[in-house]
Amino acid sequence: MKQIPLFFAIVFALTLAFSPAAVAQESLEERFAQLTESQKRELIGLIDAGRAAYDRGEFERALRYFRDGYDVFSHPDLLYRIALSHERLGEDAEAVRFYRQFLGEVPDADERGRIENTITVIERRLASQASKIRILTEPSGALVYINDKANGVAGYTPTELPVGAANYKVIIQKEGYSGIEELIDVPAGQTVVLKYTMVRTTSAPEPPSNVLPLTLTAIGLVSGLAAIYFVVEHKGAEKTAADIRATYGRDEGQRREQPYLEDSQMYQTLAWVGLGVSVFTLGWAALLWLDPDRNARSRAALVQPPAGLGLSITPGGRGLGLGWSGAF
C-alpha cells in the first residue's frame, strides 16, 4: 500500500511540475515497480533538491541533482530538465544533445515544436562560433595532417587548428616514432583537445657532432697563419743575408751571412710544414662537414686518419723535407 501513493507522488512531481508532455503511465509503473523503497525516497529528494537549486539559479548544482535522479529512475522528463540546465550554463552542445534525447523518447511531446525551435536557435548560435582541434604530443614537434597526407602538413605539435563542425581523421607522424591516426567528431563551437604520448620505434638519429670538424678547422687556420708568418721571416732572413754579402764582399759576406741563410731555410721549411698541416686538416675537416654520418666517422678518425691522406717530414741535406699526399 505504501508503494502506490509514493509512486503517484513521483509521477505527479515529474509530469506536472517538470514535464512539458505526458509520459505513458504503464511504462513508468513497470519500471518504477523495480525500485526499492530507499531508491524511491532518494528519487523524491533529488527531484526536490534539483527544483530548488534551479529556482535559485544554481544550475550546476541542479544539473547534478537531475543527473543523479535520472540514474535512479530514467524518466524522460529528467532529460528535459538536464537539457535546460545545460542551456542555462551555456553548454549549448550538451543542451542540444539532451533535448534531442528527450524528443527521441517522447516523440509526441506537447511542446515538441517549442523544443525544436530552441534546438534550432542553439544550433545557429553554435554554427557562428569557431570550432578547433587542439593537438598535444609528447615529444612535441610532430607533423599533423588532417584527413589525408596529400593535403599537406596542417601544423606541428603543439598546435590549435580552426575547423568546421564535422568528422575528421587526424594523422600524426614524427621520425623515429609510430604514427597515430584517429577519427574524431568536432561539434560546432567547441574545441576538441587531443593528447598523445608517441611510442618510439627506432633510436632517434644522433645529431651530428661538430667537435672534431671544428678542431680540425681551427688547427688548419692556425697552421695557415703560421705558414704566412714563417714566409715573412724567411724572406726577411734571406734579405738580411743578401745585404751582408753586398756590404762585406764575397768571402767575408759568406761567413757572416751563413746564420741568416740557415734561419731562412728553417723558416722556409716551417712555412711548408704549416701549409701542409693547414691543407691536410682543412681538407679533413671539409670531408667531415660534408658527411651526414660524421659521428661514426669522427670517432674512427680519432683512431686513424682518412685513408689516402698523409703528411711526412724527412731530413734533407740542408734542412727538412716535406711531403704530403691525399686521395679524396
Sine and cosine of phi, psi and omega as CSV:
sin_phi,cos_phi,sin_psi,cos_psi,sin_omega,cos_omega
0.00,0.00,-0.48,0.88,-0.04,-1.00
-0.96,0.28,-0.48,0.88,-0.08,-1.00
-0.93,0.38,-0.61,0.79,-0.11,-0.99
-0.92,0.39,-0.78,0.63,0.03,-1.00
-0.87,0.50,-0.66,0.75,0.00,-1.00
-0.90,0.44,-0.64,0.77,0.01,-1.00
-0.88,0.47,-0.74,0.67,-0.03,-1.00
-0.92,0.39,-0.47,0.88,0.08,-1.00
-0.91,0.41,-0.66,0.75,0.01,-1.00
-0.92,0.38,-0.73,0.68,-0.01,-1.00
-0.87,0.50,-0.68,0.74,0.00,-1.00
-0.89,0.46,-0.67,0.74,0.00,-1.00
-0.90,0.43,-0.63,0.78,-0.04,-1.00
-0.97,0.24,-0.74,0.67,-0.14,-0.99
-0.98,0.19,-0.51,0.86,-0.03,-1.00
-0.99,-0.12,-0.71,0.71,-0.08,-1.00
-0.99,0.14,-0.46,0.89,-0.10,-0.99
-0.92,-0.39,-0.57,0.82,-0.29,-0.96
-1.00,0.10,0.70,-0.71,0.19,-0.98
-1.00,0.07,-0.01,1.00,-0.02,-1.00
-0.42,-0.91,0.40,-0.92,0.03,-1.00
-0.99,0.13,0.54,-0.84,0.01,-1.00
-0.89,-0.46,0.56,-0.83,-0.07,-1.00
-0.83,0.56,0.86,-0.50,-0.08,-1.00
-0.91,0.41,-0.60,0.80,-0.08,-1.00
-0.90,0.44,-0.70,0.71,0.01,-1.00
-0.89,0.46,-0.66,0.75,0.02,-1.00
-0.89,0.45,-0.67,0.74,-0.02,-1.00
-0.88,0.47,-0.66,0.75,-0.03,-1.00
-0.90,0.44,-0.69,0.73,-0.02,-1.00
-0.97,0.25,-0.57,0.82,-0.02,-1.00
-0.92,0.38,-0.53,0.85,-0.02,-1.00
-0.90,0.44,-0.34,0.94,-0.02,-1.00
-0.99,0.12,-0.15,0.99,0.00,-1.00
-0.98,0.18,0.52,-0.86,0.11,-0.99
-0.99,0.13,0.20,-0.98,0.02,-1.00
-0.88,0.48,-0.65,0.76,0.00,-1.00
-0.91,0.41,-0.60,0.80,0.03,-1.00
-0.91,0.41,-0.60,0.80,0.01,-1.00
-0.92,0.40,-0.67,0.75,0.04,-1.00
-0.91,0.42,-0.64,0.77,0.03,-1.00
-0.88,0.47,-0.64,0.77,-0.02,-1.00
-0.89,0.45,-0.71,0.70,0.02,-1.00
-0.87,0.49,-0.68,0.74,0.00,-1.00
-0.90,0.44,-0.65,0.76,-0.01,-1.00
-0.93,0.37,-0.64,0.77,0.01,-1.00
-0.90,0.45,-0.73,0.68,0.00,-1.00
-0.89,0.47,-0.69,0.73,-0.01,-1.00
-0.91,0.42,-0.63,0.77,0.01,-1.00
-0.91,0.41,-0.68,0.73,0.03,-1.00
-0.88,0.48,-0.71,0.70,-0.04,-1.00
-0.90,0.43,-0.68,0.74,0.00,-1.00
-0.91,0.41,-0.65,0.76,0.01,-1.00
-0.89,0.46,-0.69,0.72,0.00,-1.00
-0.90,0.43,-0.49,0.87,0.03,-1.00
-0.99,0.14,-0.09,1.00,-0.04,-1.00
1.00,0.10,0.19,0.98,0.04,-1.00
-1.00,-0.02,0.97,0.25,-0.18,-0.98
-0.95,0.32,-0.52,0.85,0.02,-1.00
-0.93,0.38,-0.67,0.74,0.05,-1.00
-0.91,0.41,-0.67,0.74,0.02,-1.00
-0.87,0.49,-0.66,0.75,0.02,-1.00
-0.86,0.51,-0.66,0.75,0.00,-1.00
-0.90,0.43,-0.66,0.75,0.02,-1.00
-0.91,0.41,-0.69,0.73,-0.02,-1.00
-0.90,0.43,-0.63,0.78,0.03,-1.00
-0.90,0.43,-0.70,0.72,0.01,-1.00
-0.89,0.45,-0.63,0.77,0.05,-1.00
-0.89,0.46,-0.65,0.76,0.01,-1.00
-0.91,0.41,-0.55,0.84,0.05,-1.00
-0.91,0.42,-0.53,0.85,0.01,-1.00
-0.98,0.21,-0.71,0.70,-0.06,-1.00
-0.58,-0.81,0.95,-0.31,-0.16,-0.99
-0.98,0.20,0.92,0.39,0.07,-1.00
-0.98,0.19,0.76,-0.65,-0.04,-1.00
-0.84,0.54,-0.51,0.86,-0.03,-1.00
-0.90,0.43,-0.44,0.90,0.09,-1.00
-0.93,0.37,-0.51,0.86,0.10,-0.99
-0.88,0.48,-0.65,0.76,0.01,-1.00
-0.89,0.45,-0.70,0.71,0.01,-1.00
-0.92,0.39,-0.57,0.82,0.07,-1.00
-0.89,0.45,-0.68,0.73,0.03,-1.00
-0.89,0.46,-0.68,0.73,0.03,-1.00
-0.86,0.50,-0.68,0.73,-0.02,-1.00
-0.90,0.44,-0.68,0.73,0.04,-1.00
-0.88,0.48,-0.65,0.76,-0.01,-1.00
-0.90,0.44,-0.66,0.75,0.00,-1.00
-0.92,0.39,-0.48,0.88,0.02,-1.00
-0.99,0.13,-0.06,1.00,-0.01,-1.00
0.99,0.14,0.21,0.98,0.01,-1.00
-1.00,-0.05,0.97,0.25,-0.18,-0.98
-0.89,0.45,-0.69,0.73,-0.05,-1.00
-0.88,0.47,-0.66,0.75,0.03,-1.00
-0.93,0.36,-0.59,0.80,0.03,-1.00
-0.87,0.49,-0.72,0.69,0.01,-1.00
-0.88,0.48,-0.67,0.74,-0.03,-1.00
-0.87,0.50,-0.70,0.72,-0.04,-1.00
-0.98,0.22,-0.52,0.85,0.12,-0.99
-0.87,0.49,-0.70,0.72,-0.01,-1.00
-0.93,0.38,-0.61,0.80,0.04,-1.00
-0.90,0.44,-0.63,0.77,0.04,-1.00
-0.89,0.46,-0.74,0.67,-0.01,-1.00
-0.90,0.43,-0.49,0.87,0.05,-1.00
-0.93,0.37,-0.55,0.84,0.01,-1.00
-1.00,0.05,-0.42,0.91,0.02,-1.00
-0.79,-0.62,0.95,0.30,-0.10,-1.00
-0.90,0.44,-0.42,0.91,-0.03,-1.00
-0.97,-0.22,0.48,0.87,0.00,-1.00
-0.85,0.53,0.66,-0.75,-0.04,-1.00
-0.86,0.52,-0.58,0.82,-0.06,-1.00
-0.97,-0.26,0.52,0.86,0.00,-1.00
-0.84,0.54,-0.69,0.72,-0.03,-1.00
-0.86,0.50,-0.70,0.72,0.00,-1.00
-0.91,0.42,-0.66,0.75,0.00,-1.00
-0.91,0.42,-0.65,0.76,0.02,-1.00
-0.90,0.43,-0.61,0.79,0.07,-1.00
-0.90,0.44,-0.64,0.77,0.04,-1.00
-0.88,0.47,-0.68,0.73,0.03,-1.00
-0.87,0.49,-0.68,0.73,-0.01,-1.00
-0.88,0.48,-0.70,0.72,0.01,-1.00
-0.89,0.46,-0.71,0.71,-0.02,-1.00
-0.90,0.44,-0.68,0.73,-0.03,-1.00
-0.91,0.41,-0.57,0.82,0.09,-1.00
-0.91,0.41,-0.61,0.79,0.03,-1.00
-0.92,0.40,-0.65,0.76,0.03,-1.00
-0.91,0.41,-0.64,0.77,-0.03,-1.00
-0.90,0.44,-0.47,0.88,-0.01,-1.00
-0.98,0.18,-0.17,0.99,-0.01,-1.00
-0.99,-0.15,0.56,-0.83,-0.03,-1.00
-0.97,0.23,0.68,-0.74,0.13,-0.99
-0.99,-0.13,0.48,-0.88,-0.04,-1.00
-0.62,-0.78,0.44,-0.90,0.17,-0.98
-0.88,-0.47,0.88,-0.48,0.04,-1.00
-0.96,-0.27,0.83,-0.56,-0.11,-0.99
-0.85,-0.52,0.81,-0.59,0.02,-1.00
-0.82,-0.57,0.70,-0.71,0.05,-1.00
-0.74,-0.67,0.43,-0.90,0.12,-0.99
-0.83,-0.56,0.94,-0.35,0.07,1.00
-0.98,0.20,0.25,-0.97,0.02,-1.00
-0.99,0.17,0.02,-1.00,0.04,-1.00
1.00,0.05,0.21,0.98,0.01,-1.00
-0.98,0.19,0.49,-0.87,0.03,-1.00
-0.99,0.16,0.67,-0.74,-0.02,-1.00
-0.89,-0.46,0.79,-0.62,0.10,-1.00
-0.87,-0.50,0.53,-0.85,0.05,-1.00
-0.91,-0.42,0.85,-0.53,0.05,-1.00
0.96,0.30,-0.76,0.65,-0.08,-1.00
-0.42,-0.91,0.63,-0.78,0.03,-1.00
-0.90,0.43,-0.39,0.92,0.02,-1.00
-0.91,0.42,-0.33,0.94,0.03,-1.00
-0.97,0.23,-0.13,0.99,0.00,-1.00
1.00,-0.01,0.19,-0.98,-0.01,-1.00
-0.95,0.32,0.82,-0.57,0.00,-1.00
-1.00,0.06,-0.37,0.93,0.01,-1.00
0.14,-0.99,0.02,-1.00,0.02,-1.00
-0.82,-0.58,0.72,-0.69,-0.06,-1.00
-0.93,0.37,0.59,-0.81,-0.08,1.00
-0.97,0.26,0.60,-0.80,-0.03,-1.00
-0.53,-0.85,0.37,-0.93,0.06,-1.00
-0.74,-0.67,0.88,-0.48,-0.12,-0.99
-0.93,-0.37,0.82,-0.57,0.10,-0.99
-0.96,0.27,0.76,-0.65,-0.03,-1.00
-0.63,-0.78,0.21,-0.98,0.13,-0.99
-1.00,0.06,0.24,-0.97,0.03,-1.00
-0.95,0.31,0.92,-0.39,-0.06,-1.00
-0.11,-0.99,-0.02,-1.00,0.11,-0.99
-1.00,-0.09,0.64,-0.77,-0.05,-1.00
-0.68,-0.73,0.46,-0.89,0.18,-0.98
-0.96,-0.28,0.87,-0.49,0.00,-1.00
-0.99,-0.13,0.81,-0.59,0.00,-1.00
-0.89,-0.46,0.80,-0.60,-0.03,-1.00
-0.81,-0.59,0.76,-0.65,-0.02,-1.00
-0.67,-0.74,0.57,-0.82,0.10,-0.99
-0.48,-0.88,0.71,-0.71,-0.05,-1.00
-0.86,0.50,0.74,-0.67,0.00,-1.00
1.00,0.02,0.02,1.00,-0.03,-1.00
-0.74,-0.68,0.45,-0.89,0.05,-1.00
-0.92,0.39,0.66,-0.75,0.03,-1.00
-0.95,0.32,0.38,-0.93,-0.01,-1.00
-0.80,-0.60,0.71,-0.70,0.11,-0.99
-0.72,-0.69,0.70,-0.71,0.00,-1.00
-0.53,-0.85,0.68,-0.73,0.10,-0.99
-1.00,-0.02,0.78,-0.62,-0.04,-1.00
-0.75,-0.66,0.42,-0.91,0.08,-1.00
-0.93,-0.37,0.83,-0.55,-0.01,-1.00
-0.96,-0.28,0.95,-0.31,0.04,-1.00
-0.93,0.36,0.37,-0.93,0.02,-1.00
-0.90,0.44,0.72,-0.70,0.10,-1.00
0.96,0.29,0.24,0.97,-0.04,-1.00
-0.85,-0.53,0.37,-0.93,0.06,-1.00
-0.95,-0.31,0.88,-0.48,0.03,-1.00
-1.00,-0.07,0.85,-0.53,-0.04,-1.00
-0.98,-0.21,0.82,-0.57,0.01,-1.00
-0.89,-0.45,0.81,-0.59,0.02,-1.00
-0.83,-0.55,0.76,-0.65,-0.03,-1.00
-0.73,-0.69,0.60,-0.80,0.22,-0.98
-0.95,-0.31,0.93,-0.38,-0.12,-0.99
-0.98,0.21,0.56,-0.83,-0.06,-1.00
-0.98,-0.19,0.82,-0.58,0.00,-1.00
-0.94,0.34,0.71,-0.70,0.04,-1.00
-0.97,-0.25,-0.65,0.76,0.03,-1.00
-0.70,-0.71,0.32,-0.95,0.04,-1.00
-0.89,0.45,0.76,-0.65,0.03,-1.00
-0.90,0.43,0.65,-0.76,-0.03,-1.00
-0.86,0.51,0.72,-0.70,0.00,-1.00
-0.95,0.31,0.75,-0.66,0.01,-1.00
-0.85,0.53,0.64,-0.77,0.00,-1.00
-0.84,0.55,0.69,-0.72,0.02,-1.00
-1.00,0.05,0.70,-0.72,-0.03,-1.00
-0.96,-0.26,0.07,1.00,-0.11,-0.99
-0.89,0.46,-0.82,0.57,-0.05,-1.00
-0.91,0.40,-0.73,0.69,0.04,-1.00
-0.85,0.53,-0.65,0.76,0.03,-1.00
-0.91,0.42,-0.66,0.75,0.01,-1.00
-0.89,0.46,-0.72,0.69,0.00,-1.00
-0.90,0.44,-0.62,0.78,0.03,-1.00
-0.89,0.45,-0.68,0.73,0.02,-1.00
-0.89,0.45,-0.69,0.72,0.02,-1.00
-0.89,0.46,-0.67,0.74,0.00,-1.00
-0.88,0.47,-0.68,0.73,-0.01,-1.00
-0.92,0.38,-0.69,0.73,0.02,-1.00
-0.89,0.45,-0.67,0.74,0.01,-1.00
-0.90,0.44,-0.62,0.78,0.04,-1.00
-0.90,0.44,-0.68,0.73,0.04,-1.00
-0.90,0.43,-0.63,0.78,0.04,-1.00
-0.90,0.45,-0.63,0.77,0.02,-1.00
-0.88,0.48,-0.66,0.75,0.04,-1.00
-0.89,0.46,-0.68,0.73,0.01,-1.00
-0.87,0.49,-0.69,0.72,-0.02,-1.00
-0.93,0.38,-0.54,0.84,0.07,-1.00
-0.89,0.45,-0.70,0.72,0.02,-1.00
-0.88,0.48,-0.70,0.72,0.02,-1.00
-0.91,0.42,-0.62,0.78,0.04,-1.00
-0.87,0.49,-0.73,0.69,0.00,-1.00
-0.90,0.43,-0.61,0.79,0.02,-1.00
-0.91,0.42,-0.73,0.68,0.01,-1.00
-0.90,0.43,-0.63,0.78,0.02,-1.00
-0.89,0.46,-0.67,0.74,0.01,-1.00
-0.93,0.37,-0.62,0.78,0.03,-1.00
-0.88,0.47,-0.70,0.72,0.03,-1.00
-0.87,0.49,-0.66,0.76,0.02,-1.00
-0.90,0.43,-0.63,0.78,0.03,-1.00
-0.91,0.42,-0.62,0.79,0.01,-1.00
-0.91,0.42,-0.68,0.73,0.02,-1.00
-0.87,0.49,-0.65,0.76,-0.02,-1.00
-0.93,0.36,-0.48,0.87,-0.07,-1.00
-0.99,0.11,-0.68,0.73,-0.16,-0.99
-0.97,-0.24,-0.02,1.00,-0.01,-1.00
1.00,0.06,-0.05,-1.00,-0.16,-0.99
-0.93,0.36,-0.85,0.53,-0.12,-0.99
-0.92,0.40,-0.82,0.57,0.00,-1.00
-0.90,0.43,-0.60,0.80,-0.01,-1.00
-0.90,0.44,-0.64,0.77,0.02,-1.00
-0.89,0.46,-0.63,0.78,0.00,-1.00
-0.92,0.40,-0.68,0.73,-0.06,-1.00
-0.97,0.24,-0.47,0.88,-0.07,-1.00
-0.99,0.11,-0.24,0.97,-0.12,-0.99
-0.83,0.57,-0.74,0.68,0.02,-1.00
-0.86,0.51,-0.59,0.81,-0.01,-1.00
-0.95,0.30,-0.57,0.82,0.07,-1.00
-0.92,0.40,-0.63,0.78,0.05,-1.00
-0.90,0.44,-0.68,0.73,0.05,-1.00
-0.89,0.46,-0.66,0.75,-0.01,-1.00
-0.87,0.49,-0.70,0.72,0.00,-1.00
-0.91,0.41,-0.62,0.78,0.01,-1.00
-0.89,0.45,-0.72,0.69,0.01,-1.00
-0.89,0.45,-0.59,0.81,0.02,-1.00
-0.90,0.45,-0.70,0.72,0.02,-1.00
-0.89,0.45,-0.70,0.71,0.01,-1.00
-0.90,0.44,-0.57,0.82,0.05,-1.00
-0.89,0.45,-0.69,0.72,0.04,-1.00
-0.91,0.41,-0.64,0.77,0.05,-1.00
-0.88,0.48,-0.74,0.68,0.02,-1.00
-0.86,0.51,-0.67,0.74,0.02,-1.00
-0.90,0.44,-0.68,0.73,-0.01,-1.00
-0.90,0.44,-0.71,0.70,0.03,-1.00
-0.88,0.47,-0.65,0.76,0.00,-1.00
-0.89,0.46,-0.74,0.67,0.00,-1.00
-0.90,0.43,-0.68,0.74,-0.02,-1.00
-0.87,0.49,-0.80,0.60,-0.08,-1.00
-0.95,0.30,-0.60,0.80,0.04,-1.00
-0.93,0.38,-0.60,0.80,0.07,-1.00
-0.91,0.41,-0.68,0.74,0.05,-1.00
-0.88,0.48,-0.72,0.69,0.01,-1.00
-0.88,0.48,-0.64,0.77,0.01,-1.00
-0.88,0.48,-0.65,0.76,0.04,-1.00
-0.87,0.49,-0.67,0.74,-0.02,-1.00
-0.94,0.34,-0.65,0.76,0.02,-1.00
-0.87,0.49,-0.59,0.81,-0.06,-1.00
-1.00,0.08,-0.09,1.00,-0.07,-1.00
-0.99,-0.16,0.91,-0.42,0.01,-1.00
-0.91,0.41,-0.39,0.92,0.00,-1.00
-0.99,-0.15,0.69,0.72,-0.14,-0.99
-0.94,0.33,-0.35,0.94,-0.01,-1.00
-0.86,0.50,-0.80,0.60,-0.03,-1.00
-0.91,0.41,-0.65,0.76,-0.03,-1.00
-0.94,0.35,-0.57,0.82,0.02,-1.00
-0.90,0.43,-0.66,0.75,0.02,-1.00
-0.90,0.43,-0.64,0.76,0.03,-1.00
-0.93,0.37,-0.59,0.81,-0.04,-1.00
-0.92,0.39,-0.47,0.88,0.03,-1.00
-0.91,0.42,-0.42,0.91,0.01,-1.00
-1.00,-0.04,-0.66,0.75,-0.07,-1.00
-0.58,-0.81,0.79,-0.61,0.02,-1.00
-0.89,0.45,0.26,-0.97,0.01,-1.00
-0.83,0.56,0.64,-0.77,0.00,-1.00
-0.88,0.47,0.63,-0.78,0.07,-1.00
1.00,0.07,0.05,1.00,-0.02,-1.00
-0.85,-0.53,0.86,-0.52,-0.09,-1.00
-0.52,-0.85,0.38,-0.93,0.01,-1.00
-0.67,-0.74,0.72,-0.69,0.00,-1.00
-0.68,-0.73,0.60,-0.80,0.07,-1.00
-0.81,-0.58,0.85,-0.53,-0.07,-1.00
-0.81,-0.59,0.57,-0.82,0.04,-1.00
-0.95,0.33,0.60,-0.80,0.03,-1.00
-0.85,-0.52,-0.07,-1.00,-0.04,-1.00
-0.90,0.43,-0.62,0.78,-0.05,-1.00
-0.85,-0.53,0.40,0.92,0.01,-1.00
0.37,-0.93,-0.55,-0.84,-0.04,-1.00
-0.95,-0.30,0.55,-0.84,0.09,-1.00
-0.95,-0.32,0.62,-0.79,-0.06,-1.00
-0.87,-0.49,0.71,-0.70,0.09,-1.00
-0.60,-0.80,0.62,-0.79,0.06,-1.00
-0.55,-0.83,0.50,-0.86,-0.01,-1.00
-0.60,-0.80,0.43,-0.91,-0.01,-1.00
-0.42,-0.91,0.51,-0.86,0.10,-1.00
-0.76,-0.65,0.89,-0.46,-0.08,-1.00
-0.91,-0.41,0.00,0.00,0.00,0.00
